[in-house]
Amino acid sequence: MSADRAPIVVLAAVVERGGQFLVARRLAHGHLPGLWEFPGGKCELGETHEACLARELMEELGVRASIGDEIMVTEHAYADRTVRLHFRQCTIDGQPEARLGQEIRWVDRDALRTLDFPAADRDLIDRLVASPSPHRR
């Protein structure tokens, strides 16, 4: 990958409800097909992080969201791109529905490591499994 290529800014929602986390499986086409992820997506030019995540959650899951604190930021270089991933604590109103045909589920904290997540999510998974509070530093 070229060093002059700017990272793609991606926002991801960490939604916890009743001790479970909302995760979605990436669609078969596109980058990292079939892996699990925290819902979210690419930030558009000029879009705030909060607006991006609220838009993505409405488009993908049909839910309104309250965007909370940033839990962590990580940057990861894949073979074809570099992503700068901002994980934000979020709450949602209502029940999410898979508007894009993706699989979604609520997963217990201890079961997060049983799912196949992208490499960029590893530090967050470790943090969530190690502590009941994602803000633990």
N, C-alpha and C positions, 0 to 999 in steps of 0.2 A: 504494500500500500504506500502511496505517495505521502511524504511527510507534510506536504503543503495542503493536503485535503483537511478541511475543518471537520471536527466531529459532528455527528448528527445528534441534536439535542432531543432526548426522549424523556417523557414524564410517565411515571408509573404510580398507580394508586395502591397503597397498602390499606385494605379495608378489612377490619377485624370485627366480627359480630359473634357474640357468644363463645369466644375462645377459638373461633375458626376464621380462616383467611379466604378471601375470594380470589380465585385464580382462574385463568382461561388458557385454553390450548390454542396455540398458533395454528392458523389455517395451513392446509397442505401446500398452497402456493406461497411464494414469497420467502423472505429471510427466515431462517431457523424453523422450518416447517415441523409441526407436531410437538414442539417443546411447550412446556407450561410457562406461564408468565403472570405477573401482576398486571391487571388491565391498564391500558394507557396507549400512548402513541407519540408520533413525531410532533414536535412543536413547529408551527408554521412561522414564516418570517413576520416579525413584528408582534407576534402573539405572546402574551404573558404566560408564565408557567401555569398559573391558576386557570386562566381561560382555556388553555390547551387541554388540561386534564379534565375540566368540566365538560368541554366539547367531546372529547374522546369517550368519556363514560356515557354520555347521552347517546352518541352515535353507535357505540358498540353494545351497550347494555340497557339503554332506555331508562337510565336513572339520573336523577339530579344529585349532585354531590356537593358537600362542603369540603373544601380543600384545606387541609391543616398544615402542620409543620413539616418541614423537610426532615426526613429521617437520616438520609445519607445521599451522597453523590458518588458515583463511580464512573470511571472511563475504561472502556475495554476495546481493544483492537481485534476485530475479526479479520479474516483473510481479505474480505472485500470492502470493509468499512470500519470506521471507529465510531462508537456511540458514547455519548456522555449521558448517563442515566440518572435522573433525579427521582428518588423514591419519596413520595409524600404520604403522610398519614391522611386518610379521608374517611368520611362517613357518607353513606348514601341513603336516599329516601326510597322506600319500596323494594320490591324484589327484582333483581337483575334478570334480564332475558337475553339470550344469545341472538342478537339481531343480525349478525354476520354469518351465522351458521356454525360458529365455534362452540366447542364444548366448554362449559363453565361449571365450577363446583366450589363448595366450601370445604376447606381442608383444615384438620386439626394441626396445631403448631408442630407436634411431634411427627406428623406425616409429611411435612413439607419436604424433607430430605428423601422421601420415597418417590417423588416426582422428578422428571427430567427437565430441569430449568436451564436456560442459557448460562454460559460461563459468567456473564456480567452480573448475574443475580446471586452468585455464591456467597459473597460477603453479607448481603442482606439476610439470606436464609440462615446463615450461621448466627447472626445477631438475633433474629427472631426466635430461633430454637433455643438459644442460650438464656434468654431473658423474657419474662412476661411483658416487659416494656421495650418497644423498639427504639426508644430514645437512649437506652443505656450506652454509654460511651466507653 
